[in-house]
Amino acid sequence: MRVNVNNPVLVKEVKLRFRSMKSFIGILFYLIAMSIFVFGFIFLTTAFSGTGFFRPEESFFLFGLLTYIQLGLILFITPGLTAGTISTEREKQTLNILLTTSQSSMQIILGKLSSSIAFLVLMLIAGLPIYSLVFLFGGISPGQLGLIFLFFFLTMFTVGSIGVMFSTITRKTIVSMIATYGTMIFLAGVTAFFFMIAVQVNMMGQGITTNPLPLAHFWASINPGILIFTLLNPSTENMVSEATKIEFPVWAGYTIFYLLLAVTAIAISIKKLRVNMKRTK
């Protein structure tokens, strides 16, 4: 199965999205907000620290805040960009026309998904100069930044795939958005709660035990917040291993699960695109 790089659906979607003034206004306000936050943090820290210097540990703390802000934006914006890709076409009665073209279901789904991911990648790249300020004060390595951005992309790809899937299998955009945001709440919040509950219940019931807790490790491995925390503080990887008694990297479990989730979501979208359309006729 070969993916056509010259995808007409992708070209059309990218042109429509990047020719829209709203897209660049959104990026402009995003950069303004990030700049105010970063420079405000540096100014307040140097003004009230008593030394007048911005130390490496403060630079690392700022980097951590920016990382979690970026993660929150990804989890919040991506569903809004992808959850209506197919359902909006159906509501506007333009999906019939799209399906009568020579484009395959895979080209349509990947084109819709890729255009949304491209906009989010542009937003992250636009914020790199602000991120680079932390390197002036030390505490962060370029490799660490690159690794975090790699997992940002994996998260965007998976969340976008889930949004496109719900947009394909549901008829209404609002239903698709609710389902996608509900999935994000589960992955980002409920899994962390389940992880803490699993560890606490085990400790209360048995005290300190050497029995492995595969379910607790699974909840930790699929939570993006816990993953970012272990990437920012590699030593916390040992804390998760000690709590669950399983020596398996969180990043490896996260990568495997999210790749499988993304591939499954895309496969369902491709399979159901024309099936659902036939039912509406």
Sine and cosine of phi, psi and omega as CSV:
sin_phi,cos_phi,sin_psi,cos_psi,sin_omega,cos_omega
0.00,0.00,0.87,-0.49,-0.11,-0.99
-0.94,-0.34,0.71,-0.70,0.02,-1.00
-1.00,-0.06,0.84,-0.54,0.00,-1.00
-0.98,0.20,0.89,-0.46,-0.03,-1.00
-0.92,0.38,-0.61,0.79,0.01,-1.00
-0.99,0.12,0.95,0.31,-0.07,-1.00
-1.00,0.01,0.92,-0.39,-0.02,-1.00
-0.86,0.52,-0.57,0.82,0.02,-1.00
-0.91,0.42,-0.68,0.73,0.03,-1.00
-0.90,0.44,-0.70,0.71,0.00,-1.00
-0.87,0.49,-0.70,0.72,0.00,-1.00
-0.90,0.43,-0.72,0.70,-0.03,-1.00
-0.91,0.42,-0.64,0.77,0.01,-1.00
-0.91,0.42,-0.67,0.74,0.02,-1.00
-0.89,0.46,-0.69,0.72,0.00,-1.00
-0.90,0.43,-0.65,0.76,-0.06,-1.00
-0.96,0.29,-0.66,0.75,-0.10,-1.00
-1.00,0.03,-0.16,0.99,0.14,-0.99
-1.00,-0.01,-0.12,0.99,0.01,-1.00
-0.99,0.15,0.76,-0.65,0.02,-1.00
-0.91,0.40,-0.46,0.89,-0.01,-1.00
-0.88,0.47,-0.59,0.81,-0.02,-1.00
-0.90,0.44,-0.72,0.70,-0.04,-1.00
-0.97,0.25,-0.49,0.87,0.11,-0.99
-0.91,0.41,-0.64,0.77,0.06,-1.00
-0.88,0.47,-0.69,0.72,0.04,-1.00
-0.91,0.42,-0.63,0.78,0.01,-1.00
-0.87,0.49,-0.75,0.66,0.00,-1.00
-0.92,0.39,-0.55,0.84,0.07,-1.00
-0.89,0.45,-0.71,0.70,0.00,-1.00
-0.93,0.37,-0.61,0.79,0.04,-1.00
-0.89,0.45,-0.70,0.71,0.00,-1.00
-0.90,0.44,-0.67,0.74,0.02,-1.00
-0.91,0.42,-0.64,0.77,0.00,-1.00
-0.91,0.41,-0.70,0.72,0.03,-1.00
-0.88,0.48,-0.67,0.74,-0.01,-1.00
-0.91,0.42,-0.73,0.68,-0.06,-1.00
-0.92,0.39,-0.79,0.61,-0.03,-1.00
-0.92,0.39,-0.55,0.83,0.07,-1.00
-0.91,0.42,-0.66,0.75,0.02,-1.00
-0.89,0.45,-0.71,0.70,0.00,-1.00
-0.90,0.44,-0.68,0.74,-0.02,-1.00
-0.90,0.44,-0.73,0.68,-0.02,-1.00
-0.92,0.40,-0.61,0.79,-0.01,-1.00
-0.91,0.40,-0.72,0.69,0.00,-1.00
-0.95,0.32,-0.48,0.88,-0.04,-1.00
-0.97,0.24,-0.56,0.83,-0.09,-1.00
-0.95,-0.31,0.01,1.00,0.02,-1.00
-0.97,0.22,-0.39,0.92,-0.01,-1.00
1.00,0.02,-0.22,0.98,-0.01,-1.00
-0.97,-0.24,-0.44,0.90,-0.04,-1.00
0.99,0.16,0.10,0.99,-0.01,-1.00
-0.91,-0.41,0.50,-0.87,0.09,-1.00
-0.97,-0.23,0.96,-0.27,-0.16,-0.99
-0.99,0.15,0.32,-0.95,-0.03,-1.00
-0.86,0.50,-0.62,0.78,0.00,-1.00
-0.92,0.40,-0.52,0.85,0.08,-1.00
-0.95,0.30,-0.58,0.82,0.08,-1.00
-0.90,0.43,-0.64,0.77,0.04,-1.00
-0.91,0.42,-0.64,0.77,0.03,-1.00
-0.90,0.44,-0.65,0.76,0.05,-1.00
-0.90,0.44,-0.66,0.75,0.03,-1.00
-0.88,0.47,-0.65,0.76,0.04,-1.00
-0.89,0.45,-0.67,0.74,0.05,-1.00
-0.88,0.47,-0.71,0.70,0.02,-1.00
-0.88,0.47,-0.61,0.79,-0.01,-1.00
-0.90,0.43,-0.70,0.72,0.00,-1.00
-0.95,0.31,-0.52,0.85,0.10,-1.00
-0.90,0.43,-0.69,0.72,0.04,-1.00
-0.88,0.47,-0.67,0.75,0.02,-1.00
-0.89,0.46,-0.68,0.74,0.04,-1.00
-0.89,0.46,-0.64,0.77,0.03,-1.00
-0.91,0.42,-0.65,0.76,0.02,-1.00
-0.88,0.47,-0.72,0.69,-0.03,-1.00
-0.94,0.35,-0.42,0.91,-0.03,-1.00
-1.00,0.00,-0.65,0.76,-0.11,-0.99
-0.99,0.12,-0.63,0.77,-0.09,-1.00
-0.84,0.55,-0.73,0.69,0.05,-1.00
-0.87,0.50,-0.60,0.80,0.01,-1.00
-0.91,0.41,-0.48,0.88,-0.01,-1.00
-1.00,0.10,-0.44,0.90,-0.14,-0.99
-0.93,-0.38,-0.38,0.93,-0.11,-0.99
-0.94,0.34,-0.20,0.98,0.00,-1.00
-0.89,-0.46,0.24,0.97,-0.10,-0.99
-0.89,0.45,-0.71,0.71,-0.02,-1.00
-0.99,-0.11,-0.66,0.75,-0.04,-1.00
-0.90,0.44,-0.54,0.84,0.05,-1.00
-0.92,0.40,-0.64,0.77,0.07,-1.00
-0.88,0.47,-0.63,0.78,0.01,-1.00
-0.93,0.38,-0.66,0.76,-0.01,-1.00
-0.93,0.36,-0.53,0.85,0.03,-1.00
-1.00,0.08,0.03,1.00,0.00,-1.00
0.89,0.46,0.50,0.86,0.04,-1.00
-0.95,-0.30,-0.08,1.00,-0.02,-1.00
-0.93,0.37,-0.58,0.82,0.05,-1.00
-0.85,0.53,-0.70,0.72,-0.01,-1.00
-0.91,0.42,-0.65,0.76,-0.01,-1.00
-0.90,0.44,-0.62,0.78,-0.03,-1.00
-0.97,0.24,-0.30,0.95,0.03,-1.00
-0.99,0.11,-0.11,0.99,0.05,-1.00
-0.97,0.24,0.05,-1.00,-0.02,-1.00
-0.99,0.16,0.03,1.00,-0.03,-1.00
-0.97,0.24,0.70,-0.71,0.03,-1.00
-0.97,0.23,0.22,-0.97,0.03,-1.00
-0.88,0.48,-0.61,0.80,0.00,-1.00
-0.91,0.41,-0.66,0.75,0.02,-1.00
-0.90,0.43,-0.62,0.78,0.00,-1.00
-0.92,0.40,-0.74,0.67,-0.04,-1.00
-0.91,0.42,-0.74,0.67,-0.02,-1.00
-0.92,0.38,-0.55,0.83,0.04,-1.00
-0.91,0.42,-0.71,0.71,0.03,-1.00
-0.89,0.45,-0.70,0.71,-0.02,-1.00
-0.92,0.40,-0.70,0.71,-0.07,-1.00
-0.91,0.42,-0.58,0.81,0.00,-1.00
-0.91,0.42,-0.63,0.78,0.03,-1.00
-0.93,0.36,-0.67,0.74,0.02,-1.00
-0.90,0.43,-0.61,0.80,0.00,-1.00
-0.88,0.48,-0.64,0.77,0.02,-1.00
-0.91,0.41,-0.66,0.75,0.01,-1.00
-0.93,0.37,-0.62,0.79,0.05,-1.00
-0.90,0.43,-0.66,0.76,0.06,-1.00
-0.87,0.50,-0.64,0.77,0.03,-1.00
-0.89,0.45,-0.67,0.74,0.03,-1.00
-0.92,0.39,-0.67,0.75,0.01,-1.00
-0.91,0.42,-0.63,0.78,0.02,-1.00
-0.89,0.46,-0.48,0.88,0.00,-1.00
-1.00,0.05,-0.05,1.00,-0.01,-1.00
-0.87,0.50,-0.66,0.75,0.05,-1.00
-0.85,0.53,-0.56,0.83,0.05,-1.00
-0.95,0.33,-0.66,0.75,0.06,-1.00
-0.87,0.50,-0.61,0.79,-0.09,-1.00
-0.91,0.41,-0.26,0.96,0.02,-1.00
-0.88,0.48,-0.51,0.86,-0.04,-1.00
-0.92,0.38,-0.42,0.91,0.01,-1.00
-0.94,0.35,-0.37,0.93,0.03,-1.00
-0.93,0.38,-0.39,0.92,-0.08,-1.00
-0.94,-0.35,-0.01,1.00,0.05,-1.00
0.99,0.15,0.00,-1.00,0.04,-1.00
1.00,-0.09,-0.27,0.96,-0.05,-1.00
-0.75,-0.67,0.64,-0.77,0.05,-1.00
-0.97,-0.24,0.51,-0.86,0.06,-1.00
-0.85,0.52,-0.57,0.82,0.03,-1.00
-0.89,0.46,-0.62,0.79,0.02,-1.00
-0.91,0.42,-0.66,0.75,0.04,-1.00
-0.90,0.44,-0.70,0.72,0.01,-1.00
-0.89,0.46,-0.63,0.77,0.01,-1.00
-0.91,0.41,-0.67,0.75,0.01,-1.00
-0.90,0.43,-0.66,0.75,0.01,-1.00
-0.93,0.38,-0.50,0.87,0.07,-1.00
-0.90,0.43,-0.68,0.73,0.03,-1.00
-0.96,0.27,-0.45,0.89,0.16,-0.99
-0.86,0.51,-0.72,0.69,-0.02,-1.00
-0.90,0.44,-0.66,0.75,0.03,-1.00
-0.88,0.47,-0.66,0.75,0.02,-1.00
-0.91,0.41,-0.68,0.73,0.04,-1.00
-0.87,0.49,-0.70,0.72,-0.03,-1.00
-0.89,0.47,-0.68,0.73,-0.02,-1.00
-0.94,0.33,-0.72,0.70,0.01,-1.00
-0.89,0.45,-0.66,0.76,0.05,-1.00
-0.89,0.46,-0.64,0.77,0.03,-1.00
-0.90,0.44,-0.64,0.77,0.04,-1.00
-0.90,0.43,-0.67,0.74,0.03,-1.00
-0.88,0.47,-0.68,0.73,0.03,-1.00
-0.91,0.41,-0.61,0.79,0.01,-1.00
-0.89,0.46,-0.75,0.66,0.01,-1.00
-0.91,0.41,-0.55,0.84,0.04,-1.00
-0.92,0.39,-0.47,0.88,-0.01,-1.00
-0.99,0.15,-0.66,0.75,-0.12,-0.99
-1.00,0.02,-0.17,0.99,0.05,-1.00
-0.93,-0.36,0.39,-0.92,-0.05,-1.00
-1.00,-0.04,-0.43,0.90,-0.07,-1.00
-0.93,-0.37,0.66,-0.75,-0.01,-1.00
-0.90,0.43,-0.62,0.78,-0.03,-1.00
-0.90,0.44,-0.61,0.79,0.04,-1.00
-0.92,0.39,-0.65,0.76,0.03,-1.00
-0.89,0.46,-0.68,0.73,0.00,-1.00
-0.91,0.41,-0.67,0.74,0.02,-1.00
-0.88,0.47,-0.69,0.73,0.01,-1.00
-0.91,0.42,-0.65,0.76,-0.02,-1.00
-0.93,0.36,-0.72,0.69,0.03,-1.00
-0.91,0.41,-0.56,0.83,0.08,-1.00
-0.89,0.45,-0.64,0.77,0.06,-1.00
-0.90,0.44,-0.64,0.77,0.02,-1.00
-0.91,0.41,-0.63,0.77,0.05,-1.00
-0.89,0.45,-0.63,0.78,0.03,-1.00
-0.90,0.43,-0.75,0.67,-0.06,-1.00
-0.92,0.38,-0.60,0.80,-0.10,-0.99
-1.00,-0.01,-0.51,0.86,-0.09,-1.00
-0.90,-0.43,-0.77,0.63,-0.09,-1.00
-0.91,0.41,-0.60,0.80,0.00,-1.00
-0.90,0.43,-0.62,0.79,0.06,-1.00
-0.90,0.43,-0.65,0.76,0.04,-1.00
-0.89,0.45,-0.71,0.71,0.02,-1.00
-0.89,0.46,-0.61,0.79,0.02,-1.00
-0.88,0.47,-0.75,0.67,-0.01,-1.00
-0.91,0.42,-0.63,0.77,0.02,-1.00
-0.90,0.43,-0.68,0.73,-0.02,-1.00
-0.89,0.46,-0.67,0.75,0.00,-1.00
-0.94,0.35,-0.69,0.72,-0.04,-1.00
-0.91,0.41,-0.67,0.74,0.02,-1.00
-0.89,0.46,-0.64,0.77,0.02,-1.00
-0.91,0.42,-0.66,0.75,0.00,-1.00
-0.94,0.35,-0.62,0.78,0.00,-1.00
-0.94,0.34,-0.55,0.83,-0.05,-1.00
-0.99,0.12,-0.56,0.83,-0.11,-0.99
-0.80,-0.59,-0.10,1.00,-0.10,-1.00
0.96,0.30,-0.48,-0.88,0.02,-1.00
-0.96,0.27,0.88,-0.48,-0.07,-1.00
-0.79,-0.61,0.40,-0.92,0.04,-1.00
-0.98,-0.19,0.07,1.00,0.01,-1.00
-0.95,0.30,0.71,-0.70,0.01,-1.00
-0.93,0.36,0.49,-0.87,0.02,-1.00
-0.86,-0.50,0.99,0.16,-0.06,-1.00
-0.89,0.46,-0.59,0.81,-0.02,-1.00
-0.92,0.39,-0.67,0.74,0.03,-1.00
-0.90,0.44,-0.65,0.76,0.03,-1.00
-0.92,0.40,-0.58,0.81,0.04,-1.00
-0.90,0.45,-0.72,0.70,0.02,-1.00
-0.88,0.48,-0.63,0.78,0.01,-1.00
-0.93,0.37,-0.57,0.82,-0.09,-1.00
-0.96,0.26,-0.37,0.93,-0.03,-1.00
-0.97,-0.23,0.08,1.00,0.00,-1.00
-1.00,-0.06,0.87,-0.49,-0.04,-1.00
-0.90,0.43,-0.54,0.84,0.02,-1.00
-0.91,0.41,-0.68,0.73,0.04,-1.00
-0.91,0.41,-0.63,0.77,0.03,-1.00
-0.86,0.51,-0.77,0.64,-0.01,-1.00
-0.87,0.49,-0.61,0.79,0.01,-1.00
-0.89,0.45,-0.64,0.77,0.02,-1.00
-0.95,0.32,-0.50,0.87,0.05,-1.00
-0.96,0.29,-0.60,0.80,0.04,-1.00
-0.95,0.32,-0.59,0.81,-0.01,-1.00
-0.79,-0.61,1.00,0.06,-0.07,-1.00
-0.82,0.57,-0.44,0.90,-0.01,-1.00
-0.92,0.40,-0.41,0.91,0.00,-1.00
-0.95,0.33,-0.25,0.97,0.10,-0.99
-0.86,0.52,-0.61,0.79,0.03,-1.00
-0.93,0.37,-0.52,0.86,0.02,-1.00
-0.91,0.42,-0.66,0.75,0.04,-1.00
-0.91,0.41,-0.66,0.75,0.01,-1.00
-0.90,0.43,-0.64,0.77,0.03,-1.00
-0.93,0.37,-0.58,0.81,-0.02,-1.00
-0.95,0.30,-0.57,0.82,-0.06,-1.00
-0.98,-0.22,-0.20,0.98,-0.03,-1.00
0.88,0.47,0.51,0.86,0.02,-1.00
-0.79,-0.61,0.85,-0.53,-0.02,-1.00
-1.00,-0.03,0.96,0.29,0.05,-1.00
-0.67,-0.74,0.83,-0.56,-0.10,-1.00
-0.85,0.52,0.65,-0.76,0.03,-1.00
-0.89,0.45,-0.64,0.77,-0.04,-1.00
-0.90,0.43,-0.55,0.83,0.01,-1.00
-0.93,0.36,-0.71,0.70,0.05,-1.00
-0.89,0.46,-0.64,0.77,0.03,-1.00
-0.89,0.46,-0.71,0.71,-0.02,-1.00
-0.89,0.46,-0.73,0.68,-0.03,-1.00
-0.90,0.45,-0.74,0.67,-0.06,-1.00
-0.90,0.43,-0.72,0.70,-0.09,-1.00
-0.95,0.30,-0.55,0.84,0.09,-1.00
-0.91,0.40,-0.69,0.72,0.04,-1.00
-0.90,0.45,-0.64,0.77,0.01,-1.00
-0.90,0.43,-0.68,0.74,0.00,-1.00
-0.91,0.41,-0.71,0.70,-0.01,-1.00
-0.90,0.45,-0.65,0.76,0.02,-1.00
-0.90,0.43,-0.69,0.72,-0.01,-1.00
-0.89,0.45,-0.68,0.74,0.01,-1.00
-0.91,0.41,-0.66,0.75,0.01,-1.00
-0.89,0.46,-0.66,0.75,0.04,-1.00
-0.90,0.43,-0.66,0.75,0.00,-1.00
-0.88,0.47,-0.70,0.71,0.00,-1.00
-0.90,0.43,-0.65,0.76,-0.04,-1.00
-0.94,0.33,-0.62,0.79,-0.12,-0.99
-1.00,0.00,-0.18,0.98,-0.09,-1.00
-0.86,0.52,-0.82,0.58,-0.04,-1.00
-0.99,0.12,-0.41,0.91,0.05,-1.00
-0.91,0.42,-0.75,0.67,0.02,-1.00
-0.90,0.43,-0.53,0.85,-0.01,-1.00
-0.94,0.35,-0.59,0.81,0.02,-1.00
-0.91,0.41,-0.53,0.85,-0.03,-1.00
-0.95,0.31,-0.39,0.92,-0.02,-1.00
-0.99,0.12,-0.21,0.98,-0.03,-1.00
-0.98,0.19,0.00,0.00,0.00,0.00
